[in-house]
Amino acid sequence: MLIRTRRTALLGAMFLMATSAVGPGFITQTATFTYQLGAAFGFAILISVLVDIAVQLNVWRVLGVSGLYAQTLGNRILPGLGWALAALIFFGGVVFNIGNIAGAGLGLNAMTGMDARIGGALSVILALLIFLSKKAGVALDRIVVGCGAVLILLMIFMAVTTAPPLGEALRQTFVPDQVEFLVITTLIGGTVGGYITYAGAHRLIASGNTGVENVKAISQTSVLGIIVATVIRFLLFLAILGVVSTGAVLAEDNVAADAFSVALGEIGLRVFGAVFWVAAITSILGCTYTTVSFLTTENTKDRTKNWYFLGFLVLTSGVFLLLGQAPQTLLIMAGAFNGTVLPLGFAVILYAAWRRRDLLQGYRYPKWLLILGVLVWLLTIFMGYSSLGGLASLWTEG
């Protein structure tokens, strides 16, 4: 029974990270970039997954061995640093959860014809019921695993249906006709940026599977989480590529929905709605859980956490119902802030691995992993600088 519970917790952490990454924005980005780049988009996926694995290996190992949430670790290194990180995560979490709720509403609208605002509100109520259930942790683990499996099955169905040119996709995944660095950095930010960086690791800590004795399981689970998200992205890429390769002209403002409709007709729109809703509801769960984990500590009572879950969902759904969508300006700002969260938070992780063995229970951190982390950290600084450029242009336009 104990082994089964541990396996469920590890799977839950893995799929929480993966399904947090696979949100409405993930689906929209993947479809749009596939339409723009064709088979060459496979190379961008390949490079981004290698960087994502390097990030998650370090984040999960440091937090998992220490047994400390990221903000607690930050405060142990430099008082106040952890709360600064938490503030950035909270801002990004609020804005992107509004987008997740909007995505859930759009998904139910495409699937059933339901009004998008009602669909978004019902999705929030469902999320709240999950968090307020007596065995919320177990329920969350099982639901995200189930939703992840549903997404993979739907993507396989679409990829088989559209019959993409597999040989060309495989070739260009390794030898592309064109390389777009901006696309690669966008994918990295969307998979391990903002709250997503910590979703699985914080869930792992909450389940108690921490410490030096769990290093192997922590590392394996972190890599598998990225692989699950990548499998979903690659299957969606193949599904859209199958449509694009026929020469079909898709609506640039809604490539994914149009591709599903071209492939399957009327039923395609329903399938798209199901995919979009499942992606959105799991992102609502992941965003809410992780953002609240940054407002609490390992000793916070469940009753207090429930109030935080309620408050966060009421706040974000209230803004969505008032506006009907995530405000564009705030989305841009949140995206830019997310670009700064990754290098700041990752610096905390790497410093703890390098200089604070006392916080890692005396664990001797692998040098190869630390060096790999530093190289990736330099890349995240460049990404953060690029993101701040978006803030500067937004400020100028304003």
C-alpha positions, -999 to +999 in steps of 0.1 A: +000+000+000+029+024+009+046+016-024+014+023-043+009+056-025+045+066-032+042+057-069+009+077-072+026+107-055+056+105-079+033+101-110+012+130-097+042+153-093+054+143-128+021+149-145+014+181-125+045+196-140+037+182-175+001+192-176+009+227-161+031+232-191+004+219-215-021+248-213-040+268-238-009+288-247+011+257-252-015+244-277-018+277-295+020+282-297+027+247-310+000+249-337+011+284-348+048+276-350+041+244-369+020+264-394+049+289-398+079+266-398+065+233-410+086+202-403+115+224-392+096+231-359+107+196-348+142+209-343+130+237-320+112+210-299+143+189-297+166+218-285+140+231-261+135+197-244+173+193-238+174+227-221+142+219-202+157+186-189+188+204-176+166+230-157+143+204-142+171+180-132+187+208-111+154+223-097+139+190-087+172+176-072+180+207-051+144+212-038+138+175-035+169+167-015+165+198+007+128+192+013+123+230+011+100+250-011+118+274-034+109+305-014+120+289+018+153+280+002+157+315-011+151+330+023+176+307+039+203+319+014+194+356+017+165+368+039+137+383+017+150+367-016+125+339-014+096+363-009+108+384-039+106+353-060+072+344-045+059+379-055+070+374-091+054+339-092+022+352-077+018+380-102+025+358-132+002+331-116-027+354-113-026+367-148-019+334-165-047+317-145-071+342-159-058+330-193-063+294-182-099+300-171-106+318-204-091+287-222-114+264-203-144+285-213-134+285-249-128+247-248-163+240-234-177+264-259-161+246-288-170+212-274-207+219-263-216+253-275-218+265-239-213+302-233-175+307-226-180+327-194-203+300-180-178+273-191-149+291-174-169+296-142-179+259-141-143+249-146-132+270-116-159+254-095-147+220-105-111+230-096-122+243-062-141+211-054-110+191-061-089+213-038-115+213-010-120+175-010-108+156+021-081+138+001-072+168-021-036+157-026-045+122-038-074+135-059-050+161-076-025+134-084-050+110-099-068+137-119-037+152-135-024+117-144-058+108-160-059+141-179-024+137-191-033+102-204-064+117-222-043+144-239-018+118-251-046+096-265-063+125-282-030+136-298-022+101-310-057+100-326-052+133-343-016+124-355-028+091-370-058+108-386-039+136-404-011+112-416+018+136-414+050+131-434+070+113-407+102+109-427+104+146-434+095+154-398+122+131-385+148+145-408+141+181-400+141+174-363+178+167-366+187+186-398+163+215-401+159+237-432+156+268-409+163+276-373+144+302-353+161+309-320+132+331-308+109+301-312+132+279-292+134+304-263+096+308-264+092+270-260+116+269-231+098+297-213+065+281-219+076+247-206+098+256-176+091+293-171+072+310-142+053+288-118+058+257-140+094+255-130+084+245-095+050+228-099+062+192-098+090+198-073+067+215-048+041+187-052+069+162-045+079+180-013+042+181-002+040+143-007+070+137+015+092+120-011+123+140-003+158+136+010+191+121-002+176+086-002+151+096-029+176+112-053+173+086-080+135+087-080+135+125-079+158+127-110+139+101-130+106+117-123+118+152-133+130+140-166+099+119-173+078+150-166+095+169-194+093+139-217+055+136-211+051+173-220+074+169-250+055+138-263+022+158-262+039+187-280+055+164-306+022+146-313+003+179-316+031+191-340+027+159-361-011+164-361-009+200-373+019+191-398-003+165-414-029+192-422-003+218-432+014+194-456-018+191-476-015+228-485-046+237-464-048+274-455-056+279-418-069+309-400-038+325-384-057+337-354-069+302-345-046+277-362-053+248-338-091+249-340-090+253-378-066+224-383-088+201-362-118+212-383-100+207-416-089+172-405-122+159-390-149+183-401-176+192-375-164+165-351-129+180-353-141+212-335-155+190-307-122+172-304-103+205-303-127+217-276-120+186-255-082+190-259-083+227-251-105+221-220-085+193-206-053+213-211-069+244-195-084+226-164-051+209-156-033+242-160-058+258-136-050+231-111-013+234-116-012+272-115-034+274-084-016+247-065+019+261-073+011+297-067-005+289-033+025+268-024+046+300-027+024+317-002+027+290+024+054+269+041+057+232+048+040+237+082+009+256+069-023+239+080-046+224+053-075+247+064-053+278+058-043+264+024-079+258+015-087+295+021-058+305-001-070+282-029-105+297-026-091+333-026-069+327-056-096+311-077-122+337-067-098+365-076-088+351-110-122+340-120-137+373-109-114+392-132-122+368-160-159+372-156-156+410-155-134+412-186-143+380-205-107+373-213-072+377-199-062+414-204-036+416-232-014+442-216-011+422-183-004+390-203+025+407-220+038+421-186+034+387-169+053+370-198+081+395-194+082+390-156+083+352-162+114+358-182+131+372-151+117+346-127+136+317-144+171+332-141+164+345-106+149+313-093+175+291-111+203+312-096+190+303-061+189+266-070+225+267-084+239+286-055+224+262-030+239+233-050+273+250-052+278+266-017+251+254+007+255+217+013+241+223+048+207+230+031+210+197+011+216+175+041+253+173+033+246+159-002+276+161-025+261+176-057+273+162-090+298+187-107+286+178-142+250+187-133+261+220-117+282+229-148+253+220-171+230+241-149+253+271-151+255+270-189+217+268-191+214+296-165+234+319-189+209+311-216+180+320-192+197+354-186+196+361-223+159+350-224+152+372-194+168+402-211+148+395-243+116+394-222+123+427-206+125+441-241+088+434-243+082+453-212+102+483-225+083+484-258+050+480-239+059+510-216+069+531-246+036+523-264+017+531-233 
